[in-house]
Amino acid sequence: MEKIVQFVNEKISPPLMKVGENRYMIAVKNGMILTVPFTIIGSIFMILAQFPLTSYQNFIEPYKNVLMVPTSVTFGIIGLIAVVGISYSLSQFYKIDTIRNVLMSLVCYLLVQSSMGEDGSYSINTGNFGTLGVFSAIIISFVVVEIYRFCMNKQLAIKMPSSVPPAIAKSFNILIPLLISLTVFWVIRVLLGFDINASLNMLFSPLVQGLSTLPGILVFMLLRSLLWCVGIHGGAVLSVADPIFLTMLGANTDALAAGEPLPYITAAGFVNFIFIGGGGATLMLVIFMIFSKDQGLRTLGKLSLPASIFEINEPIVFGVPMVLNPVLMIPYTLCNTLLALIAYLLMYFDVIGRPVVAVPWTTPPILMQYLTSGGDWRAAVYGVFALLVSGAIYYPFFKMLEKQRLDITIQETAENEENLEGETVRESNESVY
């Protein structure tokens, strides 16, 4: 185990940490977070329109199209939201004008979505505003903000007299970077006819396909688990993959609305079938701790239970601790990978529903799986099953941890008693003299 920890610390963690700390990756992570509330609200309306109950579907059929409007709007502008969030985050990192960088990025994004009709006229293809436009949103945001930063550093701006109000002067400052940015994307999209969206989606398709496979998601979960085991936030470091999983969720949402089979298993929300009480499925471990013979574990378990119910397990990860703890690193990693394997196979054979709804990550287990699958009762049963599986994995390791703690307590008690006896003898000898 020590060799594994050393390997992760020396070989895996450093390059991944560099990626996670890269300003562009931080911008993508923070920018994509902006899409979360929109997908959650859109998912609520999808549940109302697509709830899998025959009697309910018969009742709601006349109103289904009306209910799906908010879903179509929120999921249909994910790309637009992404370009706003990413450009804002990157410009904020550079401490430069955020609102104007957002507007420039948005205009360039709209230009890239233009397409030529049969009559030679150009119009904006709104079909690319959704998850199909996420990858282009990332690249466009980077390019526009960097052009603006370059122009400001080189003082390539139209300077207005001091008598001009500051707001107007700032607006004129973006004329040159806006001209350069628009010209770049105009040449690429219109003059050269290069479809940035299609090309980027094709470029990233191997990564999308890789993470949609069983080996791909198992490696991803294993890597994420190992990072947590050495004290590194695996979710933050690997958040670069979030746009890919979100794109998969968008494809599943579109398929459900069209009445077609859902294409992706590992779409955003798949981890909801793994993290039962947080990463590593630690809820059952917390329950075991509540009934522990060791007072320290018992107290920590009681304090951690409310947070664990809502998928927050940092008190356990750093309180026990699980970080760099050989006893608990094994079940933590095993739970993540085994539940990923089980969930994938069950979805592959259509035993439980695939992810189709964006659910708040603090949703309690069982309800979490039920909602993520779009209201599949079998997914709720799976939630109970996953609890039992994680409990079976953790129990023997928990007993090992408990024995270690009790042995330490007994040893410390014996040492204290010896010290107390020594003090008593010493005091008796001193009283004699």
C-alpha positions in Angstrom: 0.0 0.0 0.0 2.9 2.4 0.8 4.3 1.8 -2.7 0.9 2.6 -4.2 0.7 5.8 -2.2 4.2 6.7 -3.2 3.5 6.0 -6.9 0.4 8.2 -6.8 2.2 11.0 -5.0 5.2 11.0 -7.3 4.0 9.9 -10.7 0.2 10.6 -11.0 -0.5 13.6 -8.7 2.1 16.2 -10.0 1.0 16.2 -13.6 -2.7 16.1 -12.7 -2.2 18.9 -10.2 -0.6 21.0 -12.9 -3.5 20.4 -15.2 -6.0 21.2 -12.4 -4.2 24.4 -11.5 -3.9 25.6 -15.1 -5.8 28.9 -15.6 -7.7 27.5 -18.5 -8.9 24.4 -16.7 -9.9 26.6 -13.7 -11.9 28.8 -16.1 -13.7 25.8 -17.6 -14.4 24.3 -14.2 -15.8 27.6 -12.7 -17.6 28.5 -16.0 -19.3 25.2 -16.4 -20.7 25.4 -12.8 -22.8 28.3 -14.1 -24.8 25.7 -16.2 -25.8 23.6 -13.2 -28.9 25.6 -11.9 -30.3 25.8 -15.5 -30.0 22.0 -16.1 -31.6 21.3 -12.7 -34.6 23.5 -13.3 -34.9 22.1 -16.9 -34.8 18.6 -15.4 -37.6 19.3 -13.0 -39.9 20.2 -15.9 -38.7 17.1 -17.8 -39.7 14.9 -14.9 -43.1 16.5 -14.9 -43.5 15.8 -18.6 -41.9 12.3 -18.8 -42.7 10.7 -15.4 -42.8 7.0 -16.1 -46.3 6.1 -14.9 -48.9 5.0 -17.5 -51.9 6.7 -15.8 -50.0 9.9 -15.4 -48.7 9.8 -19.0 -52.3 9.4 -20.2 -53.3 12.4 -18.2 -50.4 14.7 -19.1 -50.2 13.8 -22.8 -52.1 17.0 -23.9 -49.8 19.2 -21.9 -46.5 17.4 -22.5 -45.2 19.8 -25.2 -46.0 22.8 -23.0 -44.2 21.3 -20.1 -41.1 20.5 -22.2 -40.6 24.2 -23.2 -38.5 25.1 -20.1 -36.5 21.9 -20.6 -35.8 22.7 -24.3 -34.8 26.3 -23.4 -32.5 25.5 -20.5 -30.7 22.6 -22.2 -30.9 24.3 -25.5 -28.6 27.2 -24.4 -26.0 25.3 -22.4 -23.4 26.4 -24.9 -24.4 30.1 -24.6 -24.2 29.8 -20.8 -20.8 28.1 -21.0 -19.3 30.8 -23.1 -20.6 33.4 -20.7 -19.3 31.6 -17.6 -15.9 30.6 -19.0 -15.0 34.0 -20.5 -16.1 35.6 -17.3 -14.0 33.3 -15.2 -10.9 33.6 -17.3 -11.1 37.4 -17.5 -11.7 37.5 -13.8 -8.5 35.4 -13.3 -6.6 38.0 -15.3 -8.3 40.9 -13.4 -9.4 42.5 -16.7 -12.8 43.9 -17.8 -15.2 40.9 -17.3 -18.5 42.2 -18.8 -16.9 43.4 -22.0 -15.0 40.1 -22.5 -18.2 38.2 -21.9 -20.0 40.3 -24.6 -17.2 39.9 -27.1 -17.0 36.2 -26.5 -20.8 35.9 -26.9 -20.8 37.8 -30.2 -18.0 35.7 -31.6 -19.8 32.6 -30.4 -22.9 33.7 -32.3 -20.8 34.4 -35.4 -19.4 30.9 -35.3 -22.9 29.4 -35.2 -23.8 31.0 -38.5 -24.5 28.8 -41.5 -25.2 29.5 -45.2 -28.6 28.7 -46.7 -29.4 27.5 -50.2 -29.9 31.1 -51.3 -26.5 32.1 -50.1 -27.7 34.1 -47.1 -26.4 33.4 -43.6 -28.4 32.7 -40.5 -27.6 31.7 -36.9 -28.0 28.0 -36.3 -29.6 27.9 -32.9 -29.3 24.1 -32.8 -25.7 24.6 -31.8 -26.6 26.7 -28.7 -27.0 23.5 -26.6 -24.5 20.9 -25.6 -23.3 20.6 -29.2 -21.7 24.0 -28.8 -19.9 23.5 -25.5 -16.5 22.7 -27.0 -16.6 25.7 -29.3 -17.7 27.8 -26.3 -14.5 26.8 -24.5 -12.1 27.6 -27.3 -13.8 30.9 -28.3 -13.7 32.1 -24.7 -10.0 31.4 -24.5 -9.2 33.1 -27.8 -11.3 36.2 -27.2 -10.0 36.9 -23.7 -6.4 36.3 -24.7 -6.8 38.7 -27.7 -8.2 41.3 -25.3 -5.4 40.8 -22.8 -2.8 41.0 -25.5 -4.2 44.3 -26.8 -4.4 45.8 -23.3 -0.8 44.7 -22.6 0.4 46.3 -25.8 -1.8 49.3 -25.3 -3.7 48.6 -28.6 -6.7 50.7 -27.6 -8.4 53.9 -28.7 -7.7 56.4 -26.0 -10.3 59.0 -25.4 -9.8 62.5 -24.0 -10.0 62.8 -20.2 -13.2 64.8 -20.6 -15.0 61.7 -21.9 -16.9 59.8 -19.2 -15.1 56.6 -18.0 -17.9 54.3 -19.1 -17.7 55.6 -22.7 -13.9 55.4 -22.7 -14.0 51.8 -21.6 -16.4 50.9 -24.4 -14.0 52.4 -26.9 -11.2 50.3 -25.4 -12.6 47.1 -26.8 -13.0 48.3 -30.4 -9.6 47.0 -31.5 -9.7 43.6 -29.7 -13.4 43.2 -30.8 -12.4 43.9 -34.4 -9.5 41.4 -34.2 -11.6 38.7 -32.6 -14.6 39.1 -35.0 -12.2 39.1 -38.0 -10.5 35.9 -36.9 -13.7 34.0 -36.5 -15.3 35.6 -39.5 -12.4 34.4 -41.7 -12.5 30.9 -40.2 -16.2 30.4 -40.4 -17.5 32.5 -43.3 -14.6 33.0 -45.8 -13.0 29.6 -45.3 -16.2 27.8 -44.5 -14.6 25.9 -41.6 -17.2 24.5 -39.2 -15.6 24.9 -35.8 -18.4 23.1 -33.9 -18.3 20.0 -36.1 -14.5 19.9 -36.1 -14.2 20.3 -32.3 -16.9 17.7 -31.7 -15.0 15.3 -34.0 -11.7 16.1 -32.3 -13.2 15.3 -28.8 -15.3 12.4 -30.0 -12.5 9.8 -29.1 -12.5 11.2 -25.5 -16.3 11.2 -25.4 -16.4 7.6 -26.6 -13.6 6.6 -24.3 -15.3 7.9 -21.2 -18.6 6.4 -22.3 -17.1 2.9 -22.2 -16.8 0.6 -19.2 -13.0 0.5 -19.2 -12.9 4.3 -19.6 -15.2 5.1 -16.7 -13.5 2.5 -14.4 -10.1 4.1 -15.0 -11.6 7.5 -14.4 -13.1 6.5 -11.1 -10.0 4.6 -10.0 -7.9 7.7 -10.7 -10.4 10.0 -8.9 -10.4 7.7 -5.9 -6.6 7.4 -5.7 -6.3 11.2 -5.8 -8.7 11.5 -2.9 -6.8 8.9 -1.0 -3.6 11.1 -1.0 -5.6 14.2 0.0 -6.1 15.7 -3.4 -9.6 16.7 -4.5 -10.1 14.3 -7.3 -13.3 15.9 -8.6 -11.7 19.3 -8.9 -8.5 18.0 -10.6 -10.5 15.9 -13.1 -13.3 18.5 -13.6 -11.8 19.0 -17.1 -14.0 16.1 -18.1 -17.2 17.8 -16.9 -18.1 19.3 -20.3 -17.9 15.8 -21.8 -20.3 14.3 -19.3 -22.6 17.3 -19.7 -22.6 16.8 -23.5 -23.7 13.2 -22.9 -26.5 14.3 -20.6 -27.7 16.7 -23.2 -27.8 13.9 -25.8 -29.8 11.7 -23.4 -32.2 14.5 -22.7 -32.8 15.1 -26.4 -33.3 11.3 -27.0 -35.8 11.1 -24.1 -37.8 14.1 -25.5 -37.8 12.4 -29.0 -38.9 9.1 -27.5 -35.6 7.4 -28.6 -33.3 5.1 -26.5 -30.8 7.0 -24.4 -27.4 6.8 -26.0 -25.0 7.3 -23.0 -24.6 5.4 -19.7 -21.9 7.6 -18.2 -23.6 10.9 -18.7 -23.5 13.6 -16.0 -25.3 12.0 -13.1 -23.7 8.6 -13.5 -21.6 9.2 -10.3 -24.9 9.5 -8.4 -25.2 5.8 -8.7 -21.7 5.4 -7.1 -21.4 8.1 -4.4 -23.9 6.8 -1.9 -23.3 9.3 0.9 -20.4 11.0 -0.9 -17.4 9.9 -2.8 -16.4 6.3 -1.8 -20.0 5.5 -0.8 -19.2 6.2 2.8 -22.7 6.4 4.3 -22.7 2.9 5.6 -19.2 3.5 7.1 -20.7 6.4 9.0 -23.6 4.2 10.3 -21.1 1.6 11.4 -19.1 4.3 13.3 -22.2 5.4 15.2 -22.4 1.9 16.8 -18.7 1.6 17.3 -17.2 0.4 20.6 -14.6 3.2 20.2 -15.8 6.5 21.6 -13.9 8.6 19.1 -15.3 6.8 16.1 -18.8 6.8 17.7 -18.7 10.6 18.2 -17.4 11.3 14.8 -20.0 9.1 13.2 -22.8 10.9 15.0 -21.5 14.3 14.0 -20.9 13.2 10.4 -24.3 11.5 9.7 -26.3 14.6 8.8 -23.7 15.7 6.3 -23.3 12.2 4.9 -27.1 11.9 4.2 -26.7 14.9 2.0 -23.7 13.5 0.2 -21.1 15.5 2.1 -18.4 13.3 3.4 -15.4 15.6 4.0 -15.8 15.2 7.8 -15.2 11.4 7.3 -12.5 11.7 4.7 -10.4 14.1 6.7 -11.7 13.3 10.2 -11.1 9.5 10.5 -9.0 10.2 8.4 -9.3 8.2 5.1 -6.5 10.2 3.5 -3.2 8.2 3.6 -5.0 5.6 5.7 -4.1 2.1 4.4 -7.0 0.5 6.2 -9.7 2.6 4.5 -8.0 3.5 1.2 -8.8 0.0 0.0 -12.6 -0.1 0.6 -12.8 3.6 -0.5 -11.3 2.8 -3.9 -13.0 -0.6 -4.2 -16.5 0.9 -3.5 -16.1 3.6 -6.3 -14.9 1.1 -8.9 -17.2 -1.8 -8.0 -20.3 0.3 -7.9 -19.3 1.9 -11.2 -19.0 -1.6 -12.7 -22.4 -2.7 -11.3 -24.2 0.5 -12.2 -22.8 0.4 -15.8 -23.7 -3.2 -16.4 -27.3 -2.7 -15.0 -27.8 0.2 -17.3 -26.2 -1.5 -20.2 -28.7 -4.4 -19.9 -31.6 -1.9 -19.2 -32.2 -3.2 -15.7 -32.2 0.4 -14.4 -32.6 3.7 -16.2 -29.7 5.7 -17.5 -28.9 9.3 -16.3 -31.3 11.8 -17.9 -32.0 14.3 -15.2 -29.6 16.8 -13.5 -30.2 16.5 -9.8 -28.6 18.7 -7.0 -25.6 16.8 -5.7 -26.8 17.1 -2.1 -29.9 15.0 -2.8 -30.0 12.0 -0.3 -29.3 8.5 -1.6 -32.2 6.4 -3.0 -34.1 9.6 -3.9 -30.9 10.7 -5.8 -30.9 7.5 -8.0 -34.7 7.7 -8.5 -34.6 11.3 -9.8 -31.4 10.9 -11.9 -33.0 8.1 -13.9 -36.1 10.2 -14.5 -38.3 8.4 -12.0 -37.3 4.8 -12.5 -38.4 2.9 -9.3 -35.8 0.2 -10.1 -33.1 2.9 -9.7 -34.4 3.5 -6.2 -34.1 -0.2 -5.4 -30.6 -0.1 -6.8 -29.9 2.7 -4.3 -30.7 0.4 -1.4 -28.7 -2.4 -3.0 -25.7 -0.1 -3.4 -25.9 0.8 0.3 -25.8 -2.9 1.2 -22.8 -3.5 -1.2 -20.9 -0.6 0.2 -21.7 -1.8 3.7 -20.4 -5.3 3.0 -17.2 -3.8 1.6 -16.5 -1.4 4.5 -17.5 -3.7 7.4 -14.4 -5.9 7.7 -12.1 -2.8 7.2 -14.2 -0.9 9.8 -13.7 -3.7 12.3 -9.9 -3.5 11.6 -9.9 0.2 12.2 -12.0 -0.1 15.3 -9.6 -2.8 16.8 -6.7 -0.5 16.1 -8.4 2.4 17.9 -9.4 0.2 20.8 -5.8 -1.2 21.1 -4.4 2.3 21.1 -6.9 3.3 23.8 -6.0 0.3 26.0 -2.3 1.0 25.6 -2.7 4.7 26.4 -4.9 3.7 29.5 -2.2 1.3 30.7 0.5 3.9 30.2 -1.5 6.4 32.1 -2.1 4.0 35.0 1.7 3.1 35.1 2.5 6.8 35.2 -0.1 7.4 37.9 1.4 4.5 40.0 4.8 5.9 39.5 3.7 9.3 40.7 2.1 7.6 43.7 5.2 5.7 44.6 7.4 8.8 44.2 5.1 10.8 46.4 5.2 8.1 49.1 9.0 7.9 49.0 9.2 11.7 49.3 6.9 11.7 52.3 9.1 9.1 54.0 12.1 11.4 53.7 
